[in-house]
Amino acid sequence: MPNPFNDQIIEEFRANKGRMSGAFEGARLILLTTTGARTGTPHTTPVGYLPDGGDRVLVIASAGGSPRHPDWYRNLLAHPRVTVESGAFTYEARAEVLAGEERDGAFARAVEADPGWAAYQEKTDRVIPVVALHEVAQDGPPNINADSFGEAIKVVHDAFRRELAQIRKEMSAGTSTLGAQLRVNCLTFCQGLHNHHTGEDLGMFPLLADRHPKAAPAIARLREEHEKIAALVEDLRGAVTAEDTDRDRARAEVERLTRELEAHLTYEEEQLIPLFDSGA
């Protein structure tokens, strides 16, 4: 059945490449498209997610503490192949329902980050499922939700900006200790940024250097900035994985990385987007 509330969220999410306003501003949200268990037709649902490192994210089938599993969960039990829209990217994924200690550990991390998950569990007798969505490897470049190479740069950069802003917000809240999920959020961000810069160094920058020789100084600067940012990323990794790390130390590393990364992203957009938009 049509759901006007969800439809409005989906429309805003797609129109703004994942950037939301109102109650969902700054939230970690994806659009999950499943295949109907009975109808075989696609259904798209906005769901919150948790970063989990590597090539997977976690979604929790809470349904607000309802006694029944949400429709999207019953669908993926029947058809585990799903489509994920992250705002910047659209990709196919394989759904895996976590069990035993793995499920309990993931749910405990979620509760530590947001006690609301525990409140949902207390409202229902069912064990609320935790589902891992594993990105399915594909041939060729990633499917970026953009109409041009220039727009793609901005879309991807803005996704990094939003996630880093969320991490900074999380760093400023709670106790002096660094929670397990917050550590995972930081490490997932670090890995994603490393992968992005590696892809630029090996793919995009050589292509631009060949087509636009006059851009060589800008590309050289961007490569140097990648090395500087990589060092800051390693400092952040070290801070959040150390056993005795507190939020103040981790927050200081996040702020250092934020300053350098924002300057880098802005300079890259100023230098490279006009090259792509020129059509040359």
C-alpha positions in Angstrom: 0.0 0.0 0.0 1.2 3.6 -0.6 2.9 5.2 2.3 2.8 9.0 1.9 5.3 9.5 4.8 7.9 7.2 3.3 7.2 8.6 -0.2 8.1 12.1 1.0 11.3 10.9 2.6 12.3 9.0 -0.5 11.6 12.0 -2.8 13.7 14.3 -0.6 16.5 11.8 -0.3 16.8 11.2 -4.0 16.4 14.9 -4.9 19.2 16.0 -2.5 21.5 13.0 -2.9 21.0 11.8 0.6 20.9 15.2 2.4 17.8 15.4 4.6 16.1 18.2 6.5 13.8 18.3 9.6 13.8 15.3 11.9 16.1 13.3 9.6 18.8 16.0 9.2 22.2 14.5 9.8 20.8 11.0 10.2 22.4 7.9 8.7 19.8 6.9 6.2 19.6 4.6 3.2 16.9 3.6 0.7 16.5 -0.1 0.7 14.7 -1.7 -2.2 13.5 -5.3 -1.6 11.5 -7.7 -3.7 8.0 -8.5 -2.3 7.9 -11.9 -0.7 4.4 -12.6 -2.1 4.1 -10.2 -5.0 7.6 -10.2 -6.4 7.4 -6.5 -7.0 10.0 -4.0 -5.8 9.4 -2.0 -2.6 11.6 0.9 -1.5 11.8 1.8 2.2 13.9 4.4 4.0 15.9 2.8 6.9 18.5 3.9 9.3 21.9 2.1 9.1 25.1 1.6 11.1 28.5 1.6 9.5 30.2 -1.7 9.9 33.5 -1.4 8.1 34.5 -3.0 4.8 31.8 -3.7 2.3 28.8 -3.9 4.5 26.4 -1.8 6.6 23.9 -2.9 9.3 20.2 -2.3 9.4 17.9 -3.2 12.3 14.4 -4.5 11.8 12.9 -2.7 14.8 9.6 -1.5 13.3 9.5 0.9 16.3 9.1 -2.1 18.7 6.1 -3.6 16.9 5.3 -7.2 17.6 5.6 -8.0 13.9 8.7 -7.8 11.7 8.7 -4.9 9.1 7.7 -5.8 5.6 11.1 -5.1 4.2 12.6 -7.7 6.5 10.2 -10.4 5.5 10.9 -9.5 1.9 14.6 -9.9 2.2 14.2 -13.3 3.9 12.5 -14.5 0.8 14.8 -12.5 -1.6 18.1 -11.7 -0.1 19.3 -9.7 -3.1 18.5 -6.0 -2.5 19.4 -2.6 -3.9 20.9 0.1 -1.6 20.8 3.8 -2.3 23.3 5.7 0.0 22.7 9.2 -1.5 26.0 9.2 -3.4 25.9 5.6 -4.7 23.5 3.0 -5.7 24.6 -0.7 -5.5 23.4 -4.2 -5.2 23.8 -6.0 -1.9 23.3 -9.4 -0.3 21.3 -9.4 2.9 22.5 -11.7 5.7 20.6 -12.0 9.0 23.1 -12.0 11.9 22.7 -14.7 14.5 24.0 -15.5 17.9 26.9 -13.6 19.4 27.5 -11.7 16.2 23.9 -10.3 16.3 24.1 -9.6 20.0 27.4 -7.8 19.7 26.1 -5.6 16.8 22.9 -4.8 18.7 24.8 -3.9 21.8 26.9 -1.5 19.8 23.8 0.1 18.4 22.3 0.5 21.9 25.5 2.0 23.2 25.3 4.6 20.4 21.5 5.2 20.7 19.5 3.8 23.7 16.4 4.1 21.6 17.2 0.7 20.1 16.9 -0.9 23.6 13.6 0.9 24.2 12.3 -0.8 21.0 13.4 -4.2 22.1 11.7 -3.7 25.5 8.4 -3.1 23.7 8.3 -6.4 21.9 8.7 -10.1 22.7 10.4 -10.8 19.4 14.2 -10.6 19.1 14.8 -7.6 16.9 16.8 -8.8 13.9 20.1 -7.2 12.8 20.8 -7.5 9.1 24.2 -7.1 7.3 24.0 -5.7 3.8 27.1 -6.9 1.9 27.9 -4.8 -1.2 28.1 -7.1 -4.3 31.2 -6.4 -6.3 30.5 -5.2 -9.8 32.6 -4.7 -13.0 33.5 -1.1 -13.9 33.2 2.1 -11.9 30.7 2.6 -9.0 27.3 3.8 -9.9 27.3 7.4 -8.6 24.0 9.2 -8.4 25.1 12.1 -10.7 24.5 13.2 -14.3 28.0 14.3 -15.0 31.6 13.7 -13.8 31.7 17.2 -12.3 28.5 16.6 -10.3 29.9 13.2 -9.3 32.9 14.8 -7.6 30.6 17.1 -5.6 28.1 14.4 -4.7 30.9 12.1 -3.3 32.6 14.9 -1.5 29.4 16.0 0.2 28.8 12.4 1.4 32.2 12.5 3.1 31.4 15.9 4.6 28.0 14.6 6.0 29.6 11.6 7.6 32.4 13.5 9.1 30.0 16.1 10.5 28.0 13.2 12.0 31.2 11.7 13.6 32.1 15.2 15.0 28.6 15.4 16.5 28.9 12.0 18.1 32.3 12.9 19.5 30.9 15.8 21.3 28.1 13.8 23.0 28.1 11.2 25.7 30.7 10.3 28.3 34.5 10.7 28.2 34.9 7.2 26.9 34.9 6.2 23.2 32.1 3.7 22.4 32.5 0.7 20.2 30.1 1.9 17.5 31.8 5.3 17.4 35.1 3.5 16.9 33.6 1.6 14.0 32.1 4.7 12.5 35.6 6.4 12.5 37.4 3.4 11.1 34.7 2.9 8.3 35.1 6.6 7.4 38.9 6.2 7.3 38.7 3.2 5.0 36.2 4.9 2.7 38.4 8.0 2.4 41.5 5.9 1.7 39.7 4.0 -1.0 38.4 7.2 -2.6 41.8 8.8 -2.7 43.5 5.7 -4.0 40.9 5.6 -6.8 41.7 9.2 -7.7 45.4 8.6 -7.7 45.3 5.6 -9.9 42.4 6.5 -12.2 41.0 10.0 -12.3 44.3 12.0 -11.9 46.2 10.2 -14.7 43.2 10.6 -17.0 43.0 14.4 -16.3 46.8 14.8 -16.6 46.6 13.3 -20.1 43.7 15.3 -21.3 44.6 18.6 -19.5 48.4 19.1 -19.3 47.9 22.6 -17.9 46.3 21.1 -14.8 49.5 19.3 -13.9 50.4 21.7 -11.0 46.9 21.4 -9.5 47.0 17.6 -9.8 50.5 17.5 -8.2 49.2 19.6 -5.3 46.2 17.3 -4.8 48.5 14.2 -4.8 50.6 15.9 -2.1 47.5 16.7 -0.1 46.4 13.0 -0.3 49.7 12.0 1.4 49.1 14.6 4.2 45.6 13.5 4.7 46.6 9.8 4.7 49.0 10.6 7.6 46.1 12.3 9.5 43.9 9.3 8.8 46.5 7.0 10.3 46.7 9.2 13.4 42.9 9.0 13.7 43.0 5.2 13.3 45.6 5.0 16.0 43.6 7.2 18.3 40.4 5.2 18.1 42.0 1.8 18.3 44.2 2.5 21.3 42.8 0.8 24.4 43.3 3.9 26.6 41.8 6.4 24.1 39.3 8.9 25.4 36.9 11.2 23.4 39.1 14.2 23.8 42.1 12.7 22.0 39.9 11.2 19.3 38.0 14.5 18.9 41.3 16.4 18.4 42.3 14.0 15.6 38.9 14.3 14.0 39.1 18.1 14.1 42.6 18.1 12.5 41.4 15.8 9.7 38.3 17.9 9.2 40.3 21.1 8.6 42.7 19.6 6.1 40.0 17.5 4.3 37.6 20.4 3.9 40.3 22.6 2.4 41.4 19.7 0.1 37.8 19.0 -1.1 37.1 22.6 -1.8 40.3 23.1 -3.8 39.7 19.9 -5.8 36.2 21.1 -6.7 37.5 24.5 -7.7 40.2 23.0 -9.9 38.6 19.8 -11.4 34.9 20.4 -11.8 35.5 23.1 -14.5 37.7 20.6 -16.4 35.0 18.0 -16.4 32.2 20.5 -17.2 34.1 21.9 -20.1 33.5 18.7 -22.0 37.0 18.7 -23.4 
